[in-house]
Amino acid sequence: MTSTEFATRHARGNPDAPATVVEFGDFECPYCAAAAPVLKALVDTSEGQIRLAFRHFPLFDVHPHALTAALAAEAAGAQGAFWPMHDILFIHQSRLGEPDLARYALKLGLDPTTVVGEPAQVFAPAVEADYLEGAELGVHGTPTLFINGDAYSGRVELNALRVAVARTLRGNGGIAPG
């Protein structure tokens, strides 16, 4: 599977980067919260060689607010603020109730009434599509990463990810990140 086969509606970094890291994540997952700054640093220090795409995989059985948070992130994305909301949700992942989500939207200058309740439900098909594709790809937990479509099974640490991306790019004739 190539990186272009992944929907990348929420991507950070150079859109033409030779490497795409796709994360299937859950906003209530502590491992995803720990991975977020590592993945951001991976993109920010790649000199345009890596982009990150986020896909929703809310583990709603164990994380009661994960789905609501995913819907809020999608609603924020519709207002041009997916990544700022993404970052706030991970920073405050112990507070993901609807009043909290509305407060975060307000803090970002968004309409808070669009990120919770019935208005946010219009984004359910997008979250569901991510979840179903993740399940089809064998995602069982979060964070699950793919590098140019290949499953990554190493630790979510900056140097390990750099090595994996460089290996992938060398194998594809690309340019390894510095």
Backbone bond lengths (Angstrom), bond angles and torsions (degrees), N, CA, C in turn:
res aa  C-N    CA-C-N  psi(-1)  N-CA   C-N-CA  omega(-1)  CA-C   N-CA-C  phi
1 M - - - 1.463 - - 1.523 108.87 -
2 T 1.305 117.94 134.64 1.453 121.87 179.52 1.518 109.95 -96.63
3 S 1.321 115.27 161.67 1.466 119.84 -178.45 1.526 111.26 -63.96
4 T 1.318 117.81 -25.43 1.454 119.18 -179.03 1.525 111.56 -72.46
5 E 1.323 117.47 -15.32 1.457 119.74 178.13 1.529 111.74 -78.59
6 F 1.310 116.76 -16.13 1.455 120.42 176.85 1.524 109.27 -83.01
7 A 1.319 116.05 136.69 1.464 118.56 171.63 1.525 106.35 -69.07
8 T 1.287 117.17 133.50 1.466 120.45 -177.18 1.517 110.57 -127.76
9 R 1.320 115.97 49.47 1.462 118.37 -177.87 1.518 111.54 -66.33
10 H 1.334 117.72 -24.46 1.469 121.21 177.23 1.518 108.21 -118.29
11 A 1.316 115.87 87.88 1.460 121.01 -179.01 1.516 109.71 -122.10
12 R 1.315 114.35 142.45 1.469 121.52 177.97 1.516 106.52 -120.59
13 G 1.327 115.75 137.29 1.460 120.40 -178.24 1.518 111.22 110.22
14 N 1.302 115.36 -173.90 1.455 123.40 -177.23 1.533 110.08 -66.12
15 P 1.343 117.90 118.45 1.469 119.65 179.65 1.526 113.33 -60.35
16 D 1.336 117.82 -22.77 1.462 121.88 -179.95 1.523 112.97 -100.65
17 A 1.324 117.02 14.44 1.461 120.65 -179.51 1.527 110.18 -59.26
18 P 1.334 117.04 141.64 1.461 119.19 179.10 1.532 113.65 -71.12
19 A 1.320 117.01 -15.90 1.471 120.20 179.21 1.527 109.72 -121.91
20 T 1.319 114.59 133.31 1.462 120.95 174.23 1.515 108.54 -121.04
21 V 1.317 115.18 124.03 1.454 121.65 173.26 1.519 106.10 -100.86
22 V 1.320 116.61 121.84 1.449 121.96 177.63 1.516 107.70 -105.75
23 E 1.324 115.28 126.46 1.467 121.23 177.07 1.518 109.08 -109.00
24 F 1.313 116.33 127.06 1.457 121.38 166.37 1.519 104.55 -95.04
25 G 1.339 116.14 116.30 1.452 119.97 -172.58 1.513 114.03 -135.21
26 D 1.319 113.80 169.15 1.463 125.05 -176.76 1.523 106.27 -135.52
27 F 1.327 117.59 123.73 1.462 121.18 -175.11 1.524 114.10 -67.13
28 E 1.316 117.90 -14.24 1.461 120.36 178.98 1.532 111.89 -101.05
29 C 1.308 117.31 -0.73 1.465 122.77 -178.17 1.532 110.27 -81.77
30 P 1.333 118.00 122.34 1.462 119.26 -179.92 1.529 113.12 -65.38
31 Y 1.323 117.42 -28.90 1.466 120.25 178.21 1.527 110.88 -70.92
32 C 1.327 116.80 -34.21 1.467 120.84 175.64 1.524 110.16 -67.92
33 A 1.325 116.61 -39.27 1.469 120.30 178.20 1.527 110.17 -62.89
34 A 1.332 116.72 -39.57 1.463 120.38 178.29 1.525 111.04 -69.44
35 A 1.331 117.21 -33.29 1.462 121.28 -179.07 1.526 112.61 -74.95
36 A 1.327 117.77 -28.13 1.469 121.26 -173.57 1.528 113.51 -53.99
37 P 1.335 120.10 -51.18 1.470 117.84 -179.74 1.530 112.84 -68.47
38 V 1.317 117.44 -29.27 1.465 120.80 177.67 1.526 109.69 -66.51
39 L 1.331 116.64 -46.09 1.461 120.72 -179.73 1.526 111.29 -66.21
40 K 1.326 116.28 -37.48 1.472 119.63 176.97 1.530 109.85 -63.56
41 A 1.326 116.52 -44.86 1.470 120.27 178.96 1.521 111.01 -63.55
42 L 1.327 117.43 -37.09 1.460 121.40 177.69 1.529 110.31 -57.46
43 V 1.314 116.31 -46.86 1.467 121.33 179.83 1.528 110.15 -69.27
44 D 1.339 116.39 -47.58 1.468 120.73 -174.53 1.525 113.43 -64.11
45 T 1.332 117.71 -26.32 1.468 120.71 -177.89 1.526 112.81 -103.88
46 S 1.332 117.02 11.37 1.471 119.76 -174.88 1.524 114.34 -92.15
47 E 1.306 118.02 1.20 1.460 122.36 -178.89 1.532 111.67 53.40
48 G 1.340 114.92 40.90 1.460 120.43 176.08 1.516 114.90 81.65
49 Q 1.321 117.98 7.67 1.453 121.22 -176.49 1.529 113.57 -89.12
50 I 1.345 117.08 -14.59 1.465 120.93 -175.47 1.515 109.85 -133.66
51 R 1.317 115.44 138.42 1.455 120.02 169.23 1.523 106.94 -123.89
52 L 1.313 115.05 156.08 1.461 122.67 -179.67 1.512 108.59 -117.43
53 A 1.324 116.24 130.95 1.459 121.90 174.56 1.522 108.19 -116.06
54 F 1.314 116.25 134.90 1.467 121.12 -179.99 1.514 109.19 -105.26
55 R 1.317 115.68 132.88 1.455 123.34 175.36 1.524 107.80 -124.91
56 H 1.308 116.40 142.88 1.465 121.57 -177.38 1.525 111.62 -81.37
57 F 1.330 115.07 134.08 1.458 121.07 172.60 1.531 107.01 -143.65
58 P 1.345 116.15 67.87 1.470 119.43 -176.79 1.532 110.94 -67.68
59 L 1.313 115.53 122.97 1.465 121.54 177.29 1.527 107.80 -88.84
60 F 1.325 115.10 72.20 1.462 121.68 -170.09 1.522 113.23 -65.78
61 D 1.328 119.13 -19.15 1.464 120.44 176.79 1.523 112.07 -67.32
62 V 1.325 116.61 -35.17 1.467 120.58 -178.65 1.525 113.30 -108.49
63 H 1.316 116.85 -16.63 1.469 121.28 -179.17 1.532 108.87 -123.40
64 P 1.327 117.26 95.86 1.468 120.60 -173.08 1.524 115.36 -63.94
65 H 1.329 118.41 -20.48 1.469 120.79 -178.25 1.528 112.81 -104.16
66 A 1.327 117.71 0.51 1.465 120.73 -174.43 1.523 112.69 -62.59
67 L 1.311 117.38 -43.63 1.458 120.13 -178.93 1.523 111.39 -67.59
68 T 1.317 117.33 -43.96 1.467 121.28 178.38 1.525 110.71 -60.87
69 A 1.345 116.07 -40.11 1.463 120.43 178.76 1.534 110.63 -66.38
70 A 1.338 116.82 -39.67 1.465 120.16 178.43 1.526 110.53 -62.56
71 L 1.329 116.22 -42.39 1.470 119.97 178.20 1.526 110.79 -63.36
72 A 1.325 116.85 -40.48 1.469 120.68 178.66 1.528 110.69 -63.69
73 A 1.337 116.42 -40.56 1.467 120.06 178.78 1.525 110.59 -64.01
74 E 1.335 116.35 -41.31 1.463 119.91 177.31 1.527 110.87 -63.47
75 A 1.322 116.57 -43.06 1.469 120.53 178.79 1.524 110.30 -62.40
76 A 1.327 116.59 -40.33 1.465 120.22 176.68 1.528 109.56 -64.54
77 G 1.321 116.28 -39.40 1.462 120.58 178.51 1.517 112.07 -60.58
78 A 1.314 116.80 -36.91 1.466 120.71 177.94 1.528 111.10 -65.09
79 Q 1.336 116.18 -19.70 1.462 121.57 178.42 1.531 111.05 -104.20
80 G 1.339 116.12 14.92 1.463 121.29 176.76 1.510 115.35 80.25
81 A 1.329 117.69 19.77 1.463 119.52 -174.90 1.529 113.22 -133.04
82 F 1.350 116.87 37.04 1.461 117.92 179.42 1.515 111.72 -59.55
83 W 1.345 117.51 -52.72 1.463 119.52 -174.36 1.528 113.06 -66.69
84 P 1.322 120.18 -40.13 1.464 117.99 174.29 1.534 112.03 -60.40
85 M 1.347 117.31 -40.46 1.465 119.69 177.59 1.528 110.25 -67.34
86 H 1.306 117.71 -43.27 1.469 123.53 175.95 1.527 109.69 -49.96
87 D 1.327 115.85 -50.75 1.461 120.29 -176.95 1.524 111.77 -64.90
88 I 1.317 117.64 -42.87 1.469 121.41 178.89 1.527 111.17 -64.18
89 L 1.316 116.85 -41.61 1.467 119.60 -179.14 1.522 111.35 -62.35
90 F 1.308 118.03 -39.39 1.463 119.67 178.14 1.518 111.92 -72.02
91 I 1.312 117.55 -36.72 1.464 120.30 178.24 1.521 110.80 -64.35
92 H 1.322 116.47 -38.11 1.473 121.72 -175.70 1.526 111.60 -112.77
93 Q 1.322 118.09 38.82 1.453 119.48 -171.96 1.518 114.54 -66.87
94 S 1.304 118.68 -11.70 1.472 119.99 175.07 1.534 111.20 -83.68
95 R 1.321 116.68 -3.72 1.469 122.24 179.43 1.521 109.71 -132.02
96 L 1.335 114.98 83.31 1.457 120.27 -176.89 1.524 112.51 -122.83
97 G 1.321 116.76 25.19 1.458 119.83 174.47 1.522 110.28 -72.32
98 E 1.319 116.51 165.69 1.472 119.41 -177.71 1.527 113.49 -57.88
99 P 1.345 120.01 -41.80 1.472 118.22 177.26 1.533 111.93 -61.19
100 D 1.341 116.43 -36.82 1.467 120.36 178.04 1.524 110.71 -65.03
101 L 1.332 116.31 -45.60 1.467 120.78 -179.40 1.524 111.28 -61.23
102 A 1.326 116.54 -40.84 1.472 120.74 177.98 1.535 110.13 -64.53
103 R 1.324 116.37 -39.12 1.473 120.79 178.98 1.533 110.49 -65.21
104 Y 1.333 117.29 -40.75 1.469 120.09 178.18 1.529 110.59 -64.15
105 A 1.318 116.40 -40.74 1.466 120.08 178.17 1.525 110.32 -60.33
106 L 1.310 116.19 -45.60 1.458 121.12 179.05 1.528 110.67 -60.01
107 K 1.329 115.53 -42.73 1.466 120.67 178.78 1.529 111.33 -60.35
108 L 1.342 116.50 -31.73 1.463 121.17 179.58 1.528 112.68 -87.61
109 G 1.328 116.73 2.06 1.455 120.43 -179.91 1.520 113.35 79.36
110 L 1.338 116.95 21.86 1.462 122.21 -179.60 1.520 109.65 -100.29
111 D 1.304 115.51 163.93 1.456 121.16 175.02 1.527 107.74 -74.73
112 P 1.337 118.23 110.76 1.467 120.27 -175.75 1.519 114.25 -66.55
113 T 1.310 117.19 -20.16 1.472 119.12 -178.57 1.531 111.73 -75.22
114 T 1.327 117.72 -12.18 1.467 120.49 -177.12 1.525 113.29 -92.15
115 V 1.325 118.00 -12.19 1.465 120.10 -173.28 1.522 113.83 -99.57
116 V 1.309 117.29 -5.00 1.470 120.98 -179.29 1.527 110.37 -134.84
117 G 1.320 114.76 163.49 1.459 120.41 174.53 1.514 112.93 66.75
118 E 1.313 114.41 -153.62 1.466 121.68 -176.16 1.535 113.62 -56.64
119 P 1.343 120.00 -42.72 1.469 118.73 -179.59 1.534 113.37 -58.76
120 A 1.322 117.95 -31.91 1.467 120.75 -179.19 1.525 112.31 -75.89
121 Q 1.326 116.96 -17.73 1.468 120.53 -177.25 1.527 113.28 -64.85
122 V 1.330 117.38 -19.67 1.471 118.94 178.40 1.531 111.03 -63.86
123 F 1.321 117.22 -17.20 1.456 121.82 -179.09 1.524 112.76 -93.38
124 A 1.316 117.07 -0.99 1.465 121.25 -179.82 1.538 112.44 -58.07
125 P 1.338 119.73 -41.28 1.470 118.19 178.92 1.535 113.37 -60.56
126 A 1.315 118.37 -35.83 1.470 120.97 179.03 1.522 110.52 -67.04
127 V 1.332 116.77 -44.29 1.466 120.86 178.84 1.527 109.75 -64.72
128 E 1.316 116.14 -42.97 1.461 120.16 179.57 1.527 111.47 -63.53
129 A 1.318 117.38 -40.77 1.470 120.85 178.97 1.530 110.55 -61.55
130 D 1.331 117.05 -43.74 1.465 120.29 176.49 1.521 110.39 -59.27
131 Y 1.325 115.77 -48.58 1.464 121.29 -177.26 1.533 110.55 -59.97
132 L 1.323 116.80 -47.24 1.460 120.75 -178.15 1.520 111.73 -65.08
133 E 1.328 117.09 -39.81 1.463 119.15 177.64 1.526 110.03 -66.16
134 G 1.324 116.36 -40.85 1.465 119.25 176.95 1.522 111.37 -59.28
135 A 1.326 116.16 -46.05 1.468 120.14 179.31 1.525 110.52 -60.89
136 E 1.323 116.43 -40.47 1.467 120.92 179.15 1.524 111.52 -64.00
137 L 1.331 116.62 -31.57 1.465 121.86 179.62 1.525 112.57 -84.34
138 G 1.331 116.34 -1.50 1.457 119.87 178.42 1.512 114.87 93.57
139 V 1.321 117.69 13.56 1.460 120.49 177.62 1.527 108.24 -70.07
140 H 1.322 115.71 129.58 1.465 121.35 178.13 1.516 111.63 -122.73
141 G 1.314 116.72 -25.08 1.460 121.36 -177.94 1.508 109.80 -142.14
142 T 1.317 114.67 176.85 1.459 120.38 -177.79 1.522 110.16 -130.31
143 P 1.330 116.39 148.91 1.453 126.91 -6.69 1.531 111.12 -77.52
144 T 1.311 116.04 144.02 1.460 122.18 171.02 1.522 106.51 -116.77
145 L 1.324 115.41 129.87 1.462 121.22 -175.59 1.519 111.35 -116.37
146 F 1.321 114.44 146.67 1.456 122.88 172.00 1.517 107.00 -127.85
147 I 1.325 116.66 136.67 1.461 121.49 176.64 1.522 107.03 -112.88
148 N 1.313 115.84 114.30 1.466 122.12 -175.12 1.524 111.23 48.83
149 G 1.314 115.36 39.98 1.457 121.39 175.03 1.511 115.50 90.81
150 D 1.331 118.10 -10.77 1.460 121.38 179.54 1.524 110.22 -96.38
151 A 1.315 116.49 133.99 1.465 121.10 179.51 1.524 110.07 -60.76
152 Y 1.313 115.40 137.25 1.459 122.95 176.86 1.518 107.42 -105.11
153 S 1.321 116.76 128.91 1.465 119.25 -177.03 1.520 113.51 -117.21
154 G 1.310 117.95 6.93 1.460 120.86 -179.58 1.521 112.39 -84.59
155 R 1.304 114.00 -174.83 1.465 120.68 177.91 1.521 109.49 -73.60
156 V 1.320 115.65 150.03 1.461 120.31 177.85 1.530 107.14 -88.13
157 E 1.332 112.94 74.29 1.465 122.65 177.82 1.521 107.19 -126.58
158 L 1.312 115.49 145.91 1.461 120.91 -173.08 1.532 112.52 -54.67
159 N 1.311 118.39 -51.95 1.469 119.86 -176.45 1.518 112.06 -66.04
160 A 1.328 117.73 -39.97 1.471 120.86 178.84 1.526 110.27 -62.95
161 L 1.327 117.29 -40.93 1.463 120.80 178.71 1.527 111.28 -67.65
162 R 1.325 116.51 -39.75 1.473 119.39 177.49 1.525 110.81 -60.19
163 V 1.325 116.91 -43.85 1.461 121.37 179.12 1.528 110.22 -62.50
164 A 1.329 116.86 -44.95 1.470 120.74 -179.33 1.525 111.34 -63.53
165 V 1.332 116.88 -41.94 1.463 120.07 178.78 1.527 109.87 -66.25
166 A 1.332 117.46 -44.10 1.463 120.57 179.53 1.524 110.47 -60.75
167 R 1.324 116.89 -40.99 1.470 121.04 178.32 1.530 109.83 -62.37
168 T 1.311 116.34 -43.57 1.465 120.82 179.30 1.533 110.69 -63.11
169 L 1.310 116.48 -44.30 1.469 119.86 -178.77 1.524 111.86 -67.82
170 R 1.321 117.63 -38.49 1.476 119.66 176.78 1.521 109.66 -63.50
171 G 1.313 117.02 -39.93 1.462 121.60 179.73 1.521 112.87 -66.53
172 N 1.349 115.30 -25.54 1.465 120.42 -179.17 1.529 112.11 -102.66
173 G 1.333 116.74 6.33 1.459 119.43 -179.45 1.515 113.48 76.42
174 G 1.346 116.38 14.47 1.464 120.22 -179.14 1.512 112.12 -85.69
175 I 1.299 115.58 -169.29 1.452 123.02 -179.18 1.525 107.20 -103.48
176 A 1.305 115.97 128.59 1.466 119.95 179.33 1.510 110.14 -76.42
177 P 1.344 117.33 141.72 1.461 119.56 178.76 1.506 111.24 -68.98
178 G 1.347 115.85 149.32 1.453 120.56 -179.41 1.430 110.52 -81.10
